Amino acid sequence: MILCRALIAAVGAAHLVAALNVPLEQAAHPLPTLLDATLDELRQGLDSGIFTSSDLVKAYLARIDETNLELHAVTEVNPDALAIAEALDKARGGRLMTDQPLYGIPILLKDNIATNDKMNNTAGCEALLGAKVPEDSTVAARLRAAGAIILGKANMDQWAGFEQSGPDYGGKVVGAYSPRQYPMGSSSGSAVAASIGLAWATVGTDTTGSITGPAGANNIVGLRPTLGLVPRHLVIPYSEHFDTVGPMARTVKDAAYLLSAIAGPDERDNYTSAFPFSQVPNYVGACNTSGLKGKRIGHARYLHTNVSCAVDESALKVLRNAGAEIVDIAFDGRDDGRTMDRLQNVLSDHYLNIAQIDFKANLAEYFSKLITNPNNITSTVDLVRYTQDKYPNYWNDPANSGHLPYLETPPLNNSEASRLVWGNFSRMKSAASQYGFSAAFNKGEVDAFVIPFCDTYNRQIYANGQPFITVPFERLKDDRYATDKNGLMVYGTNYPMGITFLGPQWSEEQLLGIAYAFEQETMFRKNMTPYIKPTSELEARVRRRALRS
């Protein structure tokens, strides 16, 4: 996989082959296009010496530069990315990196995953510009240890979408599949960047659908792991009871590679003490075409009274053809959606009570760890002060601040907060365990559920910290054109729609196998073409290097 015939003709085959030191027959194959390049393709090119990590970084940076003024997918790039790539190229020394699949591979991190380098960690809020952490987040440290290149920070909804304490630092992210496409959130920049190849893959965070929602709306794969599988140390928090960190990639197998690098316990996140394995499972090995054979896949025909929110029958046909058994589940003896709607309302009330308490307390804890804090932000009260002083018109606009008065009060004391959170959380878990998905898992009725894209925000999933994965599957069938308050299109033609598989806790290995088998049956991602697509490719970078030599 290597240089195209046109390149050989342009540069001269003998000169090019001599310059790159590769066999002529290899040099006749095309380079991977970065819109869809997989890790296996990039690894083959790097290990064969046809292109370098420096070539990759330069190509990705050019693609970001081409698209960022319109899409705002990337908040900032790592000023040291090229130097890091050059050092990795030198250290590689021609070795095959089979034991380090991410070696020399550029990755983008959501801008709430802290790095101890020259980049900012803002969670979308200007108030944190210049604030520094004492060390890398665990996720960033593990990626660096795996040899990955942190290329930059992906844009996001401010504070992961929970609150808006001022104007967005990175601007509003726009999807690439239709003019002014709403990309969903909060990992919107991560999803858009992965979807059009601004990096090999990205890392997002998910509290209630913030990975899987944007993944489905941007034609990529997104995995929300079990709560406790991936550490959150120095990830700017939303709610410790619901926050997760997970991979966003163009294929299921690439998501598995990325999950393998960041999963595992960390003593600085006590939720990971529940990690039940002696080592990280073989997530990549689980990606085989037999992943659906013999699996019992639950299907709740009506998750809501709105029956248009349902799994497409064509998806069920794909599952059956791949060897799965479809098990129709009626929740609480009913299948009209009313039981689920009532449960959702109860769970939403408990969730909001927990999240509001967590948000203030968890942010204050993160702020206390900063070693540099130019704006002296130590609490949500300080956030309000900062916004009122710098953007008085914003804060005084009821459209922006009418729902934020609780930010102006300090966090509850620890004992009161613990009592309220535990009461709400225990009731939430109890309700979710008696009905719906968890009840079916507890009874051993199904191995996984298939659920519609519109139901990835179902609160019962988050009550028990269950994993789920979204895979590209179809276009939005409703061609109504509608916009949100920012003028972004929330309905319209060429709007991607994923499909989601939900599993019991710690079932990522099985879930990835199911998703991979479904993906290989459908291969829907390549059926959609982005409206905005960067043109910078590896070929130009390799050609320049060959000519210089």
N, C-alpha and C positions, 0 to 999 in steps of 0.2 A: 504494500500500500504505500504508494509512494508517489514519485513525481509523475505528472501526466505527460503524455506524448507531446502535447503542445509546448510544454516547458522544455523538453529535450530538444525539440526543433528550434526553439527560440535561443537557447543558450549553446547548443551543440552537445551532442550526446557524449562524445569522448571527454570534453572538458568537464561537463556536469558530473559524470560518473567518477572521473578522477578526483574532482573536488570533494564529492561527498563519500567516496570510497564505498560504493554499493554496487552490486551486480547490475548490469544493464537490464536484465529481465525483470528485476525488482523495480527499477526506476521507470518501468513502463506502466505501472499501475497508478491510479489516481490517488491523490491525497484525500483524506476525509474532509468533507465540508463541515464547518463548525456549527451550522444550524442543527445538525443531528449527530455530530460525532460522539461516539460512545467511548468509555474508558478503555475497552479492549482495543479499539482502533487507535486511540492516542498512545496507549502503551506500546503497541506494535511499532508505530512510527518513531517514538522516542528510543525504544530499545534497539531498533535497527539503525539508528543514527541518521535517519532521513531528515528529521527536523529535531529541534532542541526545545527545551523548556523556555529558553529566551525567545525563540520563534513564536511559541504559543502565547507567551505574555504579550508580545508586541501585537500579535493578531487580535487578541481579545481586547487589548486597550484601544486599538483602532476601531473595533466594533462598538465599544462603549462610546467612544467619541462621536461616531456616526449617528447614534440613536438617542443619546441621553438628553439633548435639548428638547426633544419631543416626548420621550417616554419617562424620563426622570427615574429610571430603574436603579441607578447607582448613585449613592450619596457622595462617595469619594473613592479614589483609587489609592492603593498603597504606594507611596513614593519610593519605597524600597523594593517593589515587586521585581523589577528587572534585575537589580543587583542580586536579589535572592535567587532568581532563576539562573543567572550566570554562575553563581557559586555552586548551585546544585548540578548544573551541567558539568562543571569542572570536577566536582567530587564523584560524579557518576563514573567517569573514566572508562566508558564503554561497557560497563557491567549491565547485565540484564537485571531488572529490578522486580523479579517475580515475587520476592518476599515483601516488597513495598509497592503495592499497586498504585498508590497515590503519589509516589515520588515524582516531583517535578510537575505536578498537575495543578493548574490555577483554579481556585475556588473563591466564591464570594460569600461573605457572612452577612446576615441580617444585622442592621445597625444597633441592635440591643445586645449583641454577643461581644463582650468586651475583649479588646486586644491591647496589650501593653507595648505599643509601638508609636509611630508618628501619626496614626489615624485617630479620629474622634470616636467616641462611643456615646451617641446622643439619644437613642430610642426615638428619633424623630423630633427632638425638642432642642431648640437653639440654646436653651438655658444651660445645657451640659457641654457646650463647645469648650474645648480646652481642659475638661475634667479628665484626670488620669487615674487609672487603677494601679494597684501595686504589682500585679502580675497578669498574665493572660488568663482568660476564662479557661476552664478545663477543656471545653470543646476546642477552642483555638489552640491550646497547648498540645492536645492530642493530634490535631491535624498537622501542626508543625512537626511533631515527632514522627508522623507518618510520611513526611517529606512533601506534603502539600504546600502550595504557594498561596498565601492569603492575598488575593488580588485586590480586594477592596471591600467596601461596605455597601450592602443593598438597602435601598430606601424602604420605608415602612410607614404604616399609619402610626401617628404619634402615640407613645406609651402603649404600643401594641393594640391600639384601637379602643382601649378602655376609656380614656378621657382625652380631651383636647384642651391643654392649658395655654395654648397660643398658636400662632401660625406654624405650619409644618416646616421644619428645617430643610428638608429635601424637595419640597414641592409635592404635588399630587402625582402619583404614579399613574401611567396610562398603559393599557394593554395594547398588544401589537397586532391583534387579529382583525380589528375593525377601526375606523376612524373614531378617536376619542372613546375607546373601549374602557369600561369600568373593569378593573382587574381583580376586584374583591380584595380582602385584607385579612390580617394585617401584614402578612408576609408578601405583600404585593410586589415589591421590588425584586425579591428573591425569585418569585414565580416568573415575572416578565423576563428577567435576566437569563434564567435557565431556558425559557421557552424559545428565545432567539439566539442562543449561543453566545452570551457575553462572558461566559466561563464554562468550564466543563459541567459544574453543578453548583448548587447553592445550599446553604443551611438556613432554615427558618425556625420560627418558634410558633407554638400552637397552644392557646389557652382554651378556646372554644371554636375550633374550625379554621384557625388562622394559617395553617399549612394546607390542609386539604381543600378548603374553599378556593383560594387563589390557584392552587394546582389544577383543579378541575376547570377553572375559568380561563386558564392559559395553556391548556393542551400539554401538560406535563404530569409526572408522577409525584405525589407528595405523601409522605408517611408521617403520621402522628404516632410516636411510640407509646408504649405503656409508661405511665407516670413512674419514674424511678429507673428507667432503663438508661437514659442519657443524663449526665449531671448538669445542673444549672448554676454552678458556682460562677459568679461574676457575669451572669446573664441578667441584664436589667429587668426586674420582675414586674409582673402584673399580679399574679396570685400564686403563692407557693402550693396551694391545694390543687391547681389545675395546669400550671405551666409545664410545657414539654419542649424539647428541642429535637428537630428531626430533619431528614434529608429531603431535598427537592431536586429532581433530576429528570432527564428526558426519557429514561427507561427504568423499568423495575430493577434490573440487574445493577444499574449504576446507583440507584438508591440503596441497594443492598451493600454495595462496596462502601458507600459513604457512611451508612449506619454502622458497619463493622468497625470503622475507624474511631467513632465517637462514643460507642456504647460501653457500658461497664460501670461498676461502682466507684464512688469517690467519697472519701471520708468528709469532705466539705459540703456535701449535700446528703443529709441523713435520709432522704427519701430513697436514695439508691441502696441503702442497706437491705432493702427488700429484694435486691437482685438475686434470683434463685439459682443461678448457674455457677459452675466452677470456672468457666471461661465464657467469653462471648460466643454465642452459637454461630454456626457456619451459614450466615445469611446468604452469601453468594452461592454456595452449593445448593441451597434450597431452590434456586432459580432454574427449574427444569420443566419441560413441557408436560410432565405427568402430575403437576402440582394439584390438579383438580380431580384426578381419578379417584373415585370412591369417596370423595368428600361430600358431606351433607351440608348443603348451603341453605340457610334459613331465608325465607322470603316473606316479609310481612306485607301483604298485598295493599293494605291501606294503613300507612303510618300516621296519617292525619285525615281529618274529614275532607280536606282538599285532595280528592282522588287523583288530580293531575300530577301530584307529587308521588310518582310511582316508578318502579323499575320498568324499563322498556321490555316488552316481551322478547324482542330480539336478543337482549342480553341473556335472558333465561335460556333461550335456545342455544346460545354459544356455550353456556355453562353445561347444559346437558350433553351437547356434542363432545365436550372435552372430558366427559366421564363423571360429572357431578350429579348428585341427586338433589332436586329442589324440594325443600320441605316447607310447605305453607304453614305459617305460624299465626294463630289468632290470639291476640293478647287479651288475657282475662276473659277468654271465651267469646270474644267479639272480634269482628274484623271490619268495623265501620269507622275506625279511627277515633272514636270519642274517648275511649279509655286512654289512648296515647296522648290525646290533646289535653286531657285533665292532668295526666302525669307530667306532661311538659310544663304546664302552668305552675304546678306545685314546685317542681324542680327549679324552674327559673327564679322563683321567689327566693328559695334557699340559696341558689347560686349567687344572686345579686347581693344578698346579705353578707355572704362569705367574701366575695370579691372586693366589696367596698372596704371591708376591714383590712383584708390582706394588702390591698393596693397601697394604702397609706403606711402601714407598718413595714411591708417588704421594701418599699422604695426608701424609707428612712434608713433601713438597715444597709441597703446598697450604698446610699450616700455616705454613710459613716465609714465605709471602706475606702473612699477616694483619698488619694494622697495629694492631689491637686484639684481644687474646686474654685475656679475663678469667680463664679457668681454666687458662691456661698449658699448653694442649694442643699439644704439638709432635711427638708420635709416638703410635703405638699403645700403647707402654709407658705413656704418660701417660693414655691412655684407661682402661687397666686400673686405674691408680692412682686416677683420679677415681671410677670405679664402685665400687671396693673401699671407698673412704672414704665415699662418699655412700650407697651401696646395698649394704652388706655381705651382707645376706640374699640379694640377687639374685645376687651373684657367687658366693656359696658354694653356691647351688642347682645341683647337677649338670645339671639339665635346661636351665639357661641357659648355663653356663660350661664344660661338659665338653669342648666342641669348640674352645675358644679359647686353649689354652696358647701357641700360637705368637705370639699378640699380645703376650705378655710379653717377647719378645726383640726387640732393635732390628733395623732393616733390615740386609740384607747389604751389604757394601761394593759400590761400583759395579761393579768388575770381576767379582766373583763373581756378582753379580746378573745382569749382562749375559750372562755365559757360560751360566748356567743357563736364563735366559729364552730366549735365542736358540736354544739346543739344543732345548728343548721346542717352541718356536714353529716352527722350521724343520721338525721332524719332524711337527708337527701339520698344517702347510700341505702338506707333501709327501703325507701320507696322504689328506688331504681332496681333493687335486687329482687323485689317481689313481682315485678311486672316487666314485660318487654324483653330486651336483649339479654340482660343478665340472668333472668329467670330461665330462659331457654338454654343458656350456657350451663347454668348450675344443674339443670336436669339432664344434661348430656344429650339434648335433642339435636343439636347442630354443631358443626365444627366452626362455622363462620356465618355471617349474614351478608347478603348483598343488599345495599341500601341506595336510594337515589341520591344524586348530587345535591338536591335541595334539602336533604335531611342530615347533612354533615354537621349541623349546629344543634342536633338533638341533645338536650341537657343530660339525659340518662346515660349517655356514653361517658361523659366527663365525670359523673358521680363516682364511677368505679375505675377511672383511669385506664380505660380500654384502648387498645391500639386500632387504628384503621388506616387504610391506604386508598388513595384515589388514583385511577388510571384513566387516560384519555379514552373516550368512547363515542361521542356523537356531537352534533351541533345542536344548538337551541332550536327547537321546532317552532316556537312561537316567534314570529317575525315582527311583532309589534316593536315600534321604536320608542324607547322611553329613556329619560336621563335622570341622574341624581342631582343633588343641589349644586354640585360642582360642574354640571354640564357633561358628565361622562355617561356613555351609553350603557344602560343596564339590560336592555333587550335589543335584539337586532340580528341581522344576518351575520353569518360566520362567527358566532359567539360559541367558543368551545364549551362542552359539558362533559365532565368526567363521570365515572361510576365508582362506587366505593365498596370496599370489603372490610367488615368489622370482625374482630376476633376477641376472644377472652384475653385476660391479662397475660403478658409474657408469651404470646403466641406469634410473635413477629416472624419467626422462621417459617411456620406453616402459612402465615398470611402472605408473605412474599412469594412463596411457591404458588399459591392460589392466584395472586395478582399476575405473576409472570406467565402462567399458563393461559390466563385470559388475554393478556396483552399479545402473546404470540398467536393466538387464534384470530385476533382482530386487527392488530397493527394500525390502529386508527390514527395515531399521531400524524403519520405521513399523508393522511387524506386532507389535511388542512394546511393552507399556506398563509403565513402571516401577511398582513397588510403592510407592515413595516419590517423590512428584513435587511440587516447590514450586509454589505458586499465584501468587506475585508476578509481574506482567507489566508490560510497557511502558504498557499502556492506563491504569493507575491513575496512573502518573507523569505522563503527558501530560495527563490530565484535571486533575490538581492544578495543573499549570503553566498550563493554559488558564483555569481558574477564578481563579487569582491575577491573571492579566492582565486 
